[in-house]
Amino acid sequence: MKIEDISIFGEYKQAENRVTAAFLQICKVGGEDFIRFLTTQLNIQLPSSEINIQSQVKGEGSVPDGLLESNFSFKLFVESKIKQNSVNATQLTGHKKQIINNNDFLLYLTPDTNKPALLEQTSWANWLTIINTFNDYLQTTQSDNKQLLEFLVGHFNTLLDNLNLLGYSWDLNNDNVIVVAGSWAEGIAINYNYYICQNKRSFKAAKYLAFYNNNQIRHIFEILKAPENDVDLLKRNEFSTYIQQAEPNYSGLRKVFTLKHVESIGPVINDNIDKNGNPCPYTYGQPRYTKLKTLQTALRTSQL
């Protein structure tokens, strides 16, 4: 196993404990804003953390002049599964007994494609949804912990992939566009009709792909089929010209998208700024997502 295929979270026998600990550690690093983003996507409504101010508080007996109050107090219980169809009714009943107050929540994380019927009203997500939600947060946040979160989420993705928890079929029946950094990759796509990247890199399913290059987006490509993992380019004749001309020192396995150039646009100029008001890259090393019509009509990345 190559070093890039090894998660810092480790590969231990008690995989459920390891993957749960990794999930919770990322939540801890992300903090309240990260946790709220995640739980909102999962339809878990945490209480407000705002301090409410009241004057002349009404109540029985004496009436105080005012009150400062925050109800940000909750418990989120997490049960992780690494095998499909493994939700246990007896265990679920026991877990539900922990849900006593209005702000107590139970979340099941499983590899199932669809929500297990036993869970009924219990909150649920599969691991693919979790990693996609983590990546969605990284696209928008300007948190001081962003670089650390990107590092941890990347290794969490590796852990989930090594445990075979991200299995899914690539859906081409949509108008989603992946936007990736393309200082080198855009030229490869134009000349060879491939996007070749880190093996097993995680993406949300999309029908189109575009490159952020030289502070702008200029080309849209159609993804012709589901991307392939574990591709040894040396063993595939169709990559021989690419290797000779573009990457003569190639080694290892890659993820490969087969592409067709659709159109040239804009360009769409990057106008992203960080929390201090300074210009910053659009992709930050993470893929971004938009819709085809949005990309075709946008003039600035802030419109995507």
Buried (B, 14 or more C-beta within 10 A) or exposed (E): EEEEBBBEBEEEEEBBEBBBBBBEEBBEBBEEEBBBBBBEBBEBEBEEEEEEEEEEEEEEEEEEEEEEEEEEEBEBBBBBBBEBEEBEEEEBEEBEEEBEEEBEBBBBBBBBEEBBEBBEEBBBBBBBBBBBBBBBBBBEBEBEBBEEBBEBBBBBBBBBBBBEBBEEEBEBEEEBBBBBBBEEBBEBBBEBBBBBBEBBBBBBBBBBBBBBBEBBBBBBBBBEEBBBEEBEBEEEEEBEEBBEEBBEEBEEBBBBBBBEEBEEBBBBBBEBEEEEEEEEEBBBEBBBBBBBEEBBEBEEBEEB
